[in-house]
Amino acid sequence: MAEPKRKNKKICLDAHCSKAQEYAALAAFNRDVDLVLEDLDRLGALGLLPDRWQRRFLKICRGTLEETRAWTNFEFVDVLRQKEEHEWAHFARIRRRAEKQSDRRETGIRRCSCFSAFVTWLSAFFRSLRPGRSG
């Protein structure tokens, strides 16, 4: 039976661990699982397990390791996703707050959607006034 989705999971926001360290640790875990799987393949290729049930054990062992890796990745990626979502919302609030403060300081003409068209027209007008140009 599938485990029900847990709500309101507490996210550990450890200030001592950088984002790069978190992702590097997960990558190292996956690399190490790859190495263990390669070692299992080498052991199997040596012929140390001649019986059919022994070779089947090797397949089951490999499958168990892959399942454990997938489960581990799922759990850690879920936590990392939650942390990224939390940071995304946090920095979006900071950006919106800064934009609001900036908007308050700007004049009304800068906030007008036709401002860039006006600037284009104005610069063309002044270019036409330069000596040596007929316009």
LOLUM-77946 format. One record per residue (C-alpha): residue in three letters; x, y, z. Coordinates in steps of 0.001 Angstrom, whole numbers, padded with zeros to 6 digits, always signed. Example, Ala and Ser with C-alpha at 12.3 -4.5 7.8 and 13.67 -1.06 7.14 Angstrom:
ALA+012300-004500+007800SER+013670-001060+007140
END
This chain:
MET+000000+000000+000000ALA+001342+003388-000945GLU+002208+005746+001853PRO-000110+008777+002035LYS+001395+012108+001044ARG+002687+013965+004058LYS+001738+017599+004327ASN+003610+020387+006035LYS+006970+018657+005914LYS+009548+020581+007864ILE+012443+021656+005667CYS+015874+021660+007210LEU+017480+024927+006206ASP+020974+024223+007494ALA+023029+027376+007078HIS+026237+025356+007420CYS+025730+023459+004177SER+025880+025176+000806LYS+023633+024329-002106ALA+026654+023113-004067GLN+027586+020745-001229GLU+024080+019304-001141TYR+023985+018577-004864ALA+027604+017354-004842ALA+026822+014915-002027LEU+023891+013468-003966ALA+026041+013199-007107ALA+028790+011463-005085PHE+026233+009022-003696ASN+025098+008133-007232ARG+028684+007815-008433ASP+029488+005476-005526VAL+026426+003319-006246ASP+027653+003080-009861LEU+031024+001865-008565VAL+029378-000795-006385LEU+027293-001977-009341GLU+030440-002184-011490ASP+032132-004230-008745LEU+029153-006608-008673ASP+029433-007025-012456ARG+033147-007787-012132LEU+032498-010335-009388GLY+029814-011966-011536ALA+032161-012085-014525LEU+034785-013958-012469GLY+032530-016987-012353LEU+032527-017182-008560LEU+028793-017854-008640PRO+028419-020863-010938ASP+024978-022011-009864ARG+021848-020561-011390TRP+020390-019559-007988GLN+023650-017742-007189ARG+023501-015774-010438ARG+019865-015002-009665PHE+020996-013702-006260LEU+023394-011370-008059LYS+020533-009991-010198ILE+018355-009530-007113CYS+021203-007805-005297ARG+021730-005477-008264GLY+018008-004713-008413THR+017910-004010-004678LEU+020802-001558-005003GLU+019123+000205-007940GLU+015845+000366-006011THR+017645+001792-002968ARG+019361+004374-005159ALA+016077+005400-006780TRP+014353+005682-003412THR+017236+007667-001928ASN+017280+010023-004934PHE+013507+010439-004708GLU+013614+011412-001029PHE+016588+013775-001307VAL+015399+015378-004554ASP+012018+015975-002910VAL+013716+017788-000019LEU+015926+019764-002422ARG+012861+020677-004495GLN+011136+021981-001377LYS+014201+024017-000430GLU+014474+025431-003977GLU+010767+026315-003950HIS+011182+028028-000576GLU+014197+030026-001839TRP+012399+030878-005092ALA+009470+032350-003169HIS+011809+034142-000752PHE+013862+035809-003491ALA+010736+036610-005524ARG+009415+038527-002492ILE+012726+040401-002219ARG+012655+041242-005945ARG+009027+042414-005839ARG+009744+044565-002792ALA+012721+046157-004573GLU+010655+046731-007734LYS+007909+048422-005725GLN+010431+050717-004074SER+011955+051484-007469ASP+008520+052178-008996ARG+007735+054653-006234ARG+010914+056590-007002GLU+010387+056729-010751THR+008353+059401-012461GLY+005029+058606-014065ILE+006453+058873-017582ARG+008894+055990-016959ARG+006024+053752-015951CYS+004042+054579-019096SER+004052+051717-021600CYS+004513+054176-024472PHE+007720+055571-022983SER+010108+053649-025270ALA+008139+054688-028372PHE+008341+058302-027213VAL+012128+058030-026696THR+012530+056548-030195TRP+010474+059360-031736LEU+012371+061993-029727SER+015809+060718-030752ALA+014720+060620-034424PHE+013441+064191-034077PHE+016763+065430-032650ARG+018747+063572-035333SER+016687+065386-037972LEU+017695+068744-036433ARG+021424+068096-036794PRO+023190+070242-039379GLY+023893+068592-042706ARG+020846+066362-042578SER+017713+066996-044485GLY+014680+065574-042942
END
